[in-house]
Amino acid sequence: MTTDLKIQEQLKNIASMHEKMVKESTPAPRTFNDLVFVKDTDLADKLGPPQEYLFYETFLTKEIGVIPKGEPCMIAAPGGTGKSFLALGCAISAASGVGWLDYKPKKPVKTIYIGAEDNQNTLGNRFYRLLRGMDVDKDPICFKNLKKNLALWGLKGQRLSLINNQGSPTQVYDDLKFKMEQEEDIGLIVLDPARSFMARDTEADNGAASEWKDLICAMTEISSRPTVLVTHHTNKSAIRGTGKDSVPAFDQSIVRGASALVDGFRWILSMQKLVLENERKIFMKITKSNFSESDVITEWKFNYDLGGIYEKINKKNDITKSLSSNSSLHNIISRKNEYVESSLDTGLIYSDHSI
């Protein structure tokens, strides 16, 4: 009996040594081992699938895609604008199918929301009030979708860096990516705020910011191609009014930190706040979109009494108010008609041009 056990142990050792030798003798795969020549593909002969989106908006009877699927996206805002409420509202909308701001979800998707500044109880209470402010509970189908599709983590006080100071993925990153792959069909993940998921120098150093962005992009390339939406702060100088209406100016430079953060994200919704006549007003504009364009500054009121929803004001004027001095409504319509392309499969209008 003892002899048999020794033989089995020796056989296991031989098998283990053989496996190790095979592994060591096999050359590691190289990034550019396979040459992809156009002649071996249909890239020059056939237009590929259009860019997909999580949401869409109606523009002059046309439906325009908003928040690209499978891309890194950002909500950038100064403190006190309610960006965490806005991001949570986006997660609720994506999971349930109810509207968010001016946008409607293409379809309900499985969604993960990680709040690094609230514990589970605080986040849960905010979620409870906000979903009722959005009237999700009044629609049985949407309410059921929400419960099935949304995962919430309130992880206040925990170290959640996705990347270390040497530019390598952390265990947190590996665990999160594993969870996303395990679920198989994650459509959206929200990280609030981005700073809690960065390393020490990510925000200030372009090289470190680029490495962090690459990890975020890798998360969007798992099989379900989820969108990763992060919230981030703006520069202190971001709030600045222009013109008689005191409508704030918007540009990509308002995003705080290294320029690589802006360069690496495909879609950015920027927020500004102004206090006019003792009333706080919130302004929003899509300041970056690589797949479409937006010339519209919209004005909103943050309603905490209804759970933290945003109520739009001046609905009739938000298109014309946001036109620059060298633009006209005709030019915007012309550009929309020039850049957008109809998809018979989805019924949405997509842009295949990078702006």
Contacts in CASP RR format, 6 or more apart in sequence:
PFRMAT RR
TARGET T0000
AUTHOR 0000-0000-0000
METHOD contacts of the structure
MODEL  1
MTTDLKIQEQLKNIASMHEKMVKESTPAPRTFNDLVFVKDTDLADKLGPP
QEYLFYETFLTKEIGVIPKGEPCMIAAPGGTGKSFLALGCAISAASGVGW
LDYKPKKPVKTIYIGAEDNQNTLGNRFYRLLRGMDVDKDPICFKNLKKNL
ALWGLKGQRLSLINNQGSPTQVYDDLKFKMEQEEDIGLIVLDPARSFMAR
DTEADNGAASEWKDLICAMTEISSRPTVLVTHHTNKSAIRGTGKDSVPAF
DQSIVRGASALVDGFRWILSMQKLVLENERKIFMKITKSNFSESDVITEW
KFNYDLGGIYEKINKKNDITKSLSSNSSLHNIISRKNEYVESSLDTGLIY
SDHSI
38 44 0 8 1.000
47 352 0 8 1.000
50 341 0 8 1.000
50 343 0 8 1.000
50 346 0 8 1.000
50 348 0 8 1.000
50 350 0 8 1.000
50 352 0 8 1.000
51 68 0 8 1.000
51 69 0 8 1.000
51 291 0 8 1.000
51 350 0 8 1.000
51 351 0 8 1.000
51 352 0 8 1.000
52 68 0 8 1.000
52 69 0 8 1.000
52 70 0 8 1.000
52 106 0 8 1.000
52 346 0 8 1.000
52 350 0 8 1.000
53 65 0 8 1.000
53 66 0 8 1.000
53 67 0 8 1.000
53 68 0 8 1.000
53 69 0 8 1.000
53 106 0 8 1.000
53 291 0 8 1.000
53 348 0 8 1.000
53 350 0 8 1.000
54 66 0 8 1.000
54 67 0 8 1.000
54 68 0 8 1.000
54 69 0 8 1.000
54 94 0 8 1.000
54 105 0 8 1.000
54 106 0 8 1.000
54 109 0 8 1.000
54 187 0 8 1.000
54 188 0 8 1.000
54 227 0 8 1.000
55 65 0 8 1.000
55 66 0 8 1.000
55 67 0 8 1.000
55 93 0 8 1.000
55 94 0 8 1.000
55 100 0 8 1.000
55 103 0 8 1.000
55 104 0 8 1.000
55 105 0 8 1.000
55 106 0 8 1.000
56 63 0 8 1.000
56 64 0 8 1.000
56 65 0 8 1.000
56 66 0 8 1.000
56 103 0 8 1.000
56 104 0 8 1.000
56 106 0 8 1.000
56 348 0 8 1.000
57 63 0 8 1.000
57 64 0 8 1.000
57 65 0 8 1.000
57 66 0 8 1.000
57 102 0 8 1.000
57 103 0 8 1.000
57 104 0 8 1.000
58 64 0 8 1.000
59 336 0 8 1.000
60 333 0 8 1.000
60 336 0 8 1.000
62 336 0 8 1.000
62 340 0 8 1.000
62 349 0 8 1.000
63 347 0 8 1.000
63 348 0 8 1.000
63 349 0 8 1.000
64 292 0 8 1.000
64 336 0 8 1.000
64 340 0 8 1.000
64 348 0 8 1.000
64 349 0 8 1.000
65 291 0 8 1.000
65 292 0 8 1.000
65 348 0 8 1.000
65 349 0 8 1.000
65 350 0 8 1.000
66 103 0 8 1.000
66 286 0 8 1.000
66 292 0 8 1.000
67 73 0 8 1.000
67 90 0 8 1.000
67 103 0 8 1.000
67 227 0 8 1.000
67 229 0 8 1.000
67 267 0 8 1.000
68 227 0 8 1.000
68 266 0 8 1.000
68 267 0 8 1.000
68 289 0 8 1.000
68 290 0 8 1.000
68 291 0 8 1.000
69 187 0 8 1.000
69 225 0 8 1.000
69 226 0 8 1.000
69 227 0 8 1.000
70 220 0 8 1.000
70 221 0 8 1.000
70 225 0 8 1.000
70 226 0 8 1.000
70 227 0 8 1.000
70 228 0 8 1.000
71 220 0 8 1.000
71 227 0 8 1.000
71 228 0 8 1.000
71 265 0 8 1.000
71 266 0 8 1.000
71 267 0 8 1.000
71 290 0 8 1.000
72 213 0 8 1.000
72 216 0 8 1.000
72 217 0 8 1.000
72 220 0 8 1.000
72 227 0 8 1.000
72 228 0 8 1.000
72 230 0 8 1.000
72 264 0 8 1.000
72 265 0 8 1.000
72 266 0 8 1.000
73 227 0 8 1.000
73 228 0 8 1.000
73 229 0 8 1.000
73 230 0 8 1.000
73 265 0 8 1.000
73 266 0 8 1.000
73 267 0 8 1.000
73 268 0 8 1.000
73 269 0 8 1.000
74 194 0 8 1.000
74 229 0 8 1.000
74 230 0 8 1.000
74 231 0 8 1.000
74 232 0 8 1.000
74 255 0 8 1.000
74 261 0 8 1.000
74 265 0 8 1.000
74 267 0 8 1.000
74 268 0 8 1.000
74 269 0 8 1.000
75 83 0 8 1.000
75 86 0 8 1.000
75 87 0 8 1.000
75 90 0 8 1.000
75 229 0 8 1.000
75 230 0 8 1.000
75 231 0 8 1.000
75 232 0 8 1.000
75 268 0 8 1.000
75 269 0 8 1.000
75 271 0 8 1.000
76 83 0 8 1.000
76 231 0 8 1.000
76 232 0 8 1.000
76 233 0 8 1.000
76 234 0 8 1.000
76 254 0 8 1.000
76 255 0 8 1.000
76 256 0 8 1.000
76 268 0 8 1.000
76 269 0 8 1.000
76 270 0 8 1.000
76 271 0 8 1.000
76 287 0 8 1.000
77 83 0 8 1.000
77 86 0 8 1.000
77 231 0 8 1.000
77 233 0 8 1.000
77 234 0 8 1.000
77 270 0 8 1.000
77 271 0 8 1.000
77 272 0 8 1.000
77 273 0 8 1.000
78 233 0 8 1.000
78 234 0 8 1.000
78 236 0 8 1.000
78 238 0 8 1.000
78 239 0 8 1.000
78 271 0 8 1.000
78 272 0 8 1.000
78 273 0 8 1.000
79 233 0 8 1.000
79 273 0 8 1.000
80 273 0 8 1.000
81 271 0 8 1.000
81 272 0 8 1.000
81 273 0 8 1.000
81 282 0 8 1.000
81 302 0 8 1.000
82 271 0 8 1.000
82 282 0 8 1.000
82 302 0 8 1.000
82 308 0 8 1.000
83 192 0 8 1.000
83 193 0 8 1.000
83 231 0 8 1.000
83 271 0 8 1.000
84 115 0 8 1.000
84 117 0 8 1.000
84 118 0 8 1.000
84 192 0 8 1.000
84 193 0 8 1.000
84 231 0 8 1.000
85 126 0 8 1.000
85 130 0 8 1.000
85 302 0 8 1.000
85 307 0 8 1.000
85 308 0 8 1.000
85 309 0 8 1.000
85 310 0 8 1.000
86 101 0 8 1.000
86 231 0 8 1.000
86 271 0 8 1.000
86 310 0 8 1.000
87 113 0 8 1.000
87 190 0 8 1.000
87 192 0 8 1.000
87 229 0 8 1.000
87 231 0 8 1.000
88 113 0 8 1.000
88 123 0 8 1.000
88 126 0 8 1.000
88 127 0 8 1.000
88 130 0 8 1.000
88 190 0 8 1.000
88 192 0 8 1.000
89 100 0 8 1.000
89 130 0 8 1.000
89 134 0 8 1.000
90 100 0 8 1.000
90 188 0 8 1.000
90 190 0 8 1.000
90 229 0 8 1.000
91 111 0 8 1.000
91 113 0 8 1.000
91 150 0 8 1.000
91 188 0 8 1.000
91 190 0 8 1.000
92 98 0 8 1.000
92 100 0 8 1.000
92 127 0 8 1.000
92 130 0 8 1.000
92 131 0 8 1.000
92 134 0 8 1.000
92 136 0 8 1.000
92 146 0 8 1.000
92 150 0 8 1.000
93 99 0 8 1.000
93 100 0 8 1.000
93 103 0 8 1.000
93 105 0 8 1.000
93 134 0 8 1.000
94 100 0 8 1.000
94 105 0 8 1.000
94 108 0 8 1.000
94 109 0 8 1.000
94 111 0 8 1.000
94 149 0 8 1.000
94 187 0 8 1.000
94 188 0 8 1.000
95 108 0 8 1.000
95 109 0 8 1.000
95 110 0 8 1.000
95 111 0 8 1.000
95 145 0 8 1.000
95 146 0 8 1.000
95 149 0 8 1.000
95 150 0 8 1.000
95 188 0 8 1.000
96 105 0 8 1.000
96 108 0 8 1.000
96 131 0 8 1.000
96 136 0 8 1.000
96 139 0 8 1.000
96 142 0 8 1.000
96 143 0 8 1.000
96 145 0 8 1.000
96 146 0 8 1.000
96 149 0 8 1.000
96 150 0 8 1.000
97 104 0 8 1.000
97 105 0 8 1.000
97 107 0 8 1.000
97 108 0 8 1.000
97 142 0 8 1.000
97 145 0 8 1.000
98 105 0 8 1.000
98 134 0 8 1.000
98 135 0 8 1.000
98 136 0 8 1.000
98 139 0 8 1.000
98 142 0 8 1.000
99 105 0 8 1.000
99 134 0 8 1.000
100 134 0 8 1.000
101 284 0 8 1.000
101 298 0 8 1.000
101 300 0 8 1.000
101 310 0 8 1.000
101 312 0 8 1.000
102 298 0 8 1.000
102 312 0 8 1.000
106 346 0 8 1.000
106 348 0 8 1.000
108 142 0 8 1.000
108 145 0 8 1.000
108 149 0 8 1.000
109 149 0 8 1.000
109 185 0 8 1.000
109 186 0 8 1.000
109 187 0 8 1.000
109 188 0 8 1.000
110 149 0 8 1.000
110 150 0 8 1.000
110 151 0 8 1.000
110 183 0 8 1.000
110 185 0 8 1.000
110 186 0 8 1.000
110 187 0 8 1.000
110 188 0 8 1.000
111 149 0 8 1.000
111 150 0 8 1.000
111 151 0 8 1.000
111 186 0 8 1.000
111 187 0 8 1.000
111 188 0 8 1.000
111 189 0 8 1.000
111 190 0 8 1.000
112 151 0 8 1.000
112 153 0 8 1.000
112 179 0 8 1.000
112 180 0 8 1.000
112 186 0 8 1.000
112 188 0 8 1.000
112 189 0 8 1.000
112 190 0 8 1.000
113 150 0 8 1.000
113 151 0 8 1.000
113 152 0 8 1.000
113 153 0 8 1.000
113 189 0 8 1.000
113 190 0 8 1.000
113 192 0 8 1.000
114 153 0 8 1.000
114 154 0 8 1.000
114 155 0 8 1.000
114 160 0 8 1.000
114 176 0 8 1.000
114 189 0 8 1.000
114 190 0 8 1.000
114 191 0 8 1.000
114 192 0 8 1.000
115 123 0 8 1.000
115 153 0 8 1.000
115 154 0 8 1.000
115 155 0 8 1.000
115 156 0 8 1.000
115 190 0 8 1.000
115 191 0 8 1.000
115 192 0 8 1.000
115 196 0 8 1.000
116 154 0 8 1.000
116 155 0 8 1.000
116 156 0 8 1.000
116 157 0 8 1.000
116 158 0 8 1.000
116 160 0 8 1.000
116 191 0 8 1.000
116 192 0 8 1.000
116 193 0 8 1.000
116 196 0 8 1.000
116 197 0 8 1.000
117 156 0 8 1.000
117 192 0 8 1.000
117 193 0 8 1.000
117 196 0 8 1.000
118 126 0 8 1.000
118 154 0 8 1.000
118 156 0 8 1.000
119 154 0 8 1.000
119 155 0 8 1.000
119 156 0 8 1.000
120 152 0 8 1.000
120 153 0 8 1.000
120 154 0 8 1.000
122 154 0 8 1.000
122 156 0 8 1.000
123 152 0 8 1.000
123 153 0 8 1.000
123 154 0 8 1.000
124 152 0 8 1.000
126 307 0 8 1.000
127 152 0 8 1.000
129 307 0 8 1.000
129 308 0 8 1.000
130 307 0 8 1.000
130 308 0 8 1.000
130 309 0 8 1.000
131 137 0 8 1.000
131 146 0 8 1.000
132 307 0 8 1.000
133 306 0 8 1.000
133 307 0 8 1.000
133 308 0 8 1.000
133 309 0 8 1.000
134 309 0 8 1.000
136 142 0 8 1.000
136 143 0 8 1.000
136 146 0 8 1.000
137 143 0 8 1.000
159 172 0 8 1.000
160 172 0 8 1.000
160 196 0 8 1.000
160 197 0 8 1.000
161 170 0 8 1.000
161 172 0 8 1.000
161 196 0 8 1.000
161 197 0 8 1.000
161 198 0 8 1.000
161 199 0 8 1.000
162 169 0 8 1.000
162 170 0 8 1.000
162 172 0 8 1.000
162 173 0 8 1.000
162 176 0 8 1.000
162 197 0 8 1.000
162 198 0 8 1.000
162 212 0 8 1.000
162 215 0 8 1.000
162 216 0 8 1.000
163 169 0 8 1.000
163 170 0 8 1.000
163 173 0 8 1.000
163 198 0 8 1.000
163 199 0 8 1.000
163 202 0 8 1.000
163 208 0 8 1.000
163 211 0 8 1.000
163 212 0 8 1.000
163 215 0 8 1.000
164 170 0 8 1.000
164 199 0 8 1.000
165 199 0 8 1.000
165 200 0 8 1.000
165 201 0 8 1.000
165 208 0 8 1.000
167 199 0 8 1.000
167 208 0 8 1.000
167 211 0 8 1.000
167 212 0 8 1.000
169 215 0 8 1.000
172 197 0 8 1.000
173 215 0 8 1.000
176 189 0 8 1.000
176 219 0 8 1.000
177 218 0 8 1.000
177 219 0 8 1.000
177 222 0 8 1.000
180 186 0 8 1.000
180 189 0 8 1.000
180 219 0 8 1.000
180 222 0 8 1.000
180 224 0 8 1.000
180 226 0 8 1.000
181 222 0 8 1.000
181 223 0 8 1.000
183 224 0 8 1.000
184 223 0 8 1.000
184 224 0 8 1.000
185 224 0 8 1.000
186 222 0 8 1.000
186 224 0 8 1.000
186 226 0 8 1.000
187 224 0 8 1.000
187 225 0 8 1.000
187 226 0 8 1.000
187 227 0 8 1.000
188 226 0 8 1.000
188 227 0 8 1.000
188 228 0 8 1.000
188 229 0 8 1.000
189 219 0 8 1.000
189 226 0 8 1.000
189 227 0 8 1.000
189 228 0 8 1.000
189 229 0 8 1.000
190 229 0 8 1.000
190 230 0 8 1.000
190 231 0 8 1.000
191 197 0 8 1.000
191 228 0 8 1.000
191 229 0 8 1.000
191 230 0 8 1.000
191 231 0 8 1.000
192 230 0 8 1.000
192 231 0 8 1.000
193 230 0 8 1.000
193 231 0 8 1.000
193 232 0 8 1.000
193 233 0 8 1.000
194 230 0 8 1.000
194 231 0 8 1.000
194 232 0 8 1.000
194 261 0 8 1.000
195 203 0 8 1.000
195 232 0 8 1.000
195 233 0 8 1.000
197 230 0 8 1.000
198 212 0 8 1.000
199 208 0 8 1.000
199 212 0 8 1.000
201 208 0 8 1.000
202 208 0 8 1.000
202 209 0 8 1.000
202 211 0 8 1.000
202 212 0 8 1.000
202 258 0 8 1.000
203 209 0 8 1.000
203 256 0 8 1.000
203 257 0 8 1.000
203 258 0 8 1.000
203 261 0 8 1.000
204 257 0 8 1.000
204 258 0 8 1.000
205 258 0 8 1.000
206 258 0 8 1.000
206 259 0 8 1.000
206 260 0 8 1.000
207 258 0 8 1.000
207 260 0 8 1.000
208 258 0 8 1.000
209 257 0 8 1.000
209 258 0 8 1.000
209 259 0 8 1.000
209 260 0 8 1.000
209 261 0 8 1.000
210 258 0 8 1.000
210 260 0 8 1.000
210 264 0 8 1.000
213 260 0 8 1.000
213 261 0 8 1.000
213 263 0 8 1.000
213 264 0 8 1.000
213 265 0 8 1.000
216 228 0 8 1.000
216 230 0 8 1.000
217 264 0 8 1.000
219 226 0 8 1.000
219 228 0 8 1.000
220 226 0 8 1.000
220 227 0 8 1.000
220 228 0 8 1.000
232 255 0 8 1.000
232 256 0 8 1.000
232 261 0 8 1.000
233 256 0 8 1.000
234 254 0 8 1.000
234 255 0 8 1.000
234 256 0 8 1.000
234 270 0 8 1.000
234 271 0 8 1.000
235 253 0 8 1.000
235 254 0 8 1.000
235 255 0 8 1.000
235 256 0 8 1.000
235 257 0 8 1.000
237 254 0 8 1.000
238 254 0 8 1.000
238 272 0 8 1.000
239 248 0 8 1.000
239 272 0 8 1.000
239 273 0 8 1.000
239 274 0 8 1.000
240 248 0 8 1.000
240 249 0 8 1.000
241 247 0 8 1.000
241 248 0 8 1.000
241 249 0 8 1.000
241 274 0 8 1.000
242 248 0 8 1.000
242 249 0 8 1.000
245 321 0 8 1.000
246 274 0 8 1.000
246 276 0 8 1.000
247 283 0 8 1.000
247 297 0 8 1.000
247 299 0 8 1.000
247 321 0 8 1.000
247 322 0 8 1.000
248 272 0 8 1.000
248 274 0 8 1.000
248 283 0 8 1.000
248 297 0 8 1.000
250 270 0 8 1.000
250 272 0 8 1.000
250 283 0 8 1.000
250 285 0 8 1.000
250 287 0 8 1.000
250 297 0 8 1.000
251 287 0 8 1.000
252 262 0 8 1.000
252 268 0 8 1.000
252 287 0 8 1.000
252 288 0 8 1.000
253 262 0 8 1.000
254 270 0 8 1.000
254 272 0 8 1.000
254 287 0 8 1.000
255 261 0 8 1.000
255 262 0 8 1.000
255 268 0 8 1.000
255 270 0 8 1.000
262 268 0 8 1.000
262 288 0 8 1.000
265 288 0 8 1.000
266 288 0 8 1.000
266 289 0 8 1.000
266 290 0 8 1.000
266 291 0 8 1.000
267 286 0 8 1.000
267 288 0 8 1.000
267 289 0 8 1.000
267 290 0 8 1.000
267 291 0 8 1.000
268 286 0 8 1.000
268 287 0 8 1.000
268 288 0 8 1.000
268 289 0 8 1.000
269 284 0 8 1.000
269 285 0 8 1.000
269 286 0 8 1.000
269 287 0 8 1.000
270 284 0 8 1.000
270 285 0 8 1.000
270 286 0 8 1.000
270 287 0 8 1.000
271 282 0 8 1.000
271 283 0 8 1.000
271 284 0 8 1.000
272 282 0 8 1.000
272 283 0 8 1.000
272 284 0 8 1.000
273 280 0 8 1.000
273 281 0 8 1.000
273 282 0 8 1.000
273 283 0 8 1.000
274 280 0 8 1.000
274 281 0 8 1.000
274 283 0 8 1.000
275 281 0 8 1.000
280 302 0 8 1.000
281 299 0 8 1.000
281 300 0 8 1.000
281 301 0 8 1.000
281 313 0 8 1.000
282 299 0 8 1.000
282 300 0 8 1.000
282 301 0 8 1.000
282 302 0 8 1.000
282 310 0 8 1.000
283 297 0 8 1.000
283 298 0 8 1.000
283 299 0 8 1.000
283 300 0 8 1.000
284 297 0 8 1.000
284 298 0 8 1.000
284 300 0 8 1.000
285 294 0 8 1.000
285 296 0 8 1.000
285 297 0 8 1.000
285 298 0 8 1.000
285 322 0 8 1.000
286 294 0 8 1.000
286 296 0 8 1.000
289 355 0 8 1.000
290 354 0 8 1.000
290 355 0 8 1.000
291 350 0 8 1.000
291 351 0 8 1.000
291 352 0 8 1.000
291 353 0 8 1.000
291 354 0 8 1.000
291 355 0 8 1.000
292 339 0 8 1.000
292 340 0 8 1.000
292 351 0 8 1.000
292 355 0 8 1.000
293 335 0 8 1.000
293 336 0 8 1.000
293 339 0 8 1.000
293 351 0 8 1.000
293 355 0 8 1.000
295 319 0 8 1.000
295 322 0 8 1.000
295 323 0 8 1.000
295 324 0 8 1.000
295 327 0 8 1.000
295 332 0 8 1.000
296 318 0 8 1.000
296 319 0 8 1.000
296 322 0 8 1.000
297 318 0 8 1.000
297 321 0 8 1.000
297 322 0 8 1.000
298 312 0 8 1.000
298 318 0 8 1.000
298 322 0 8 1.000
299 312 0 8 1.000
299 313 0 8 1.000
299 314 0 8 1.000
299 318 0 8 1.000
300 310 0 8 1.000
300 311 0 8 1.000
300 312 0 8 1.000
300 313 0 8 1.000
301 310 0 8 1.000
301 311 0 8 1.000
301 312 0 8 1.000
301 313 0 8 1.000
302 308 0 8 1.000
302 309 0 8 1.000
302 310 0 8 1.000
303 309 0 8 1.000
303 310 0 8 1.000
303 311 0 8 1.000
312 318 0 8 1.000
314 321 0 8 1.000
319 329 0 8 1.000
319 332 0 8 1.000
320 329 0 8 1.000
323 329 0 8 1.000
323 332 0 8 1.000
339 351 0 8 1.000
339 353 0 8 1.000
339 355 0 8 1.000
340 349 0 8 1.000
340 350 0 8 1.000
340 351 0 8 1.000
341 349 0 8 1.000
341 350 0 8 1.000
341 351 0 8 1.000
341 352 0 8 1.000
342 349 0 8 1.000
342 350 0 8 1.000
343 349 0 8 1.000
343 350 0 8 1.000
END
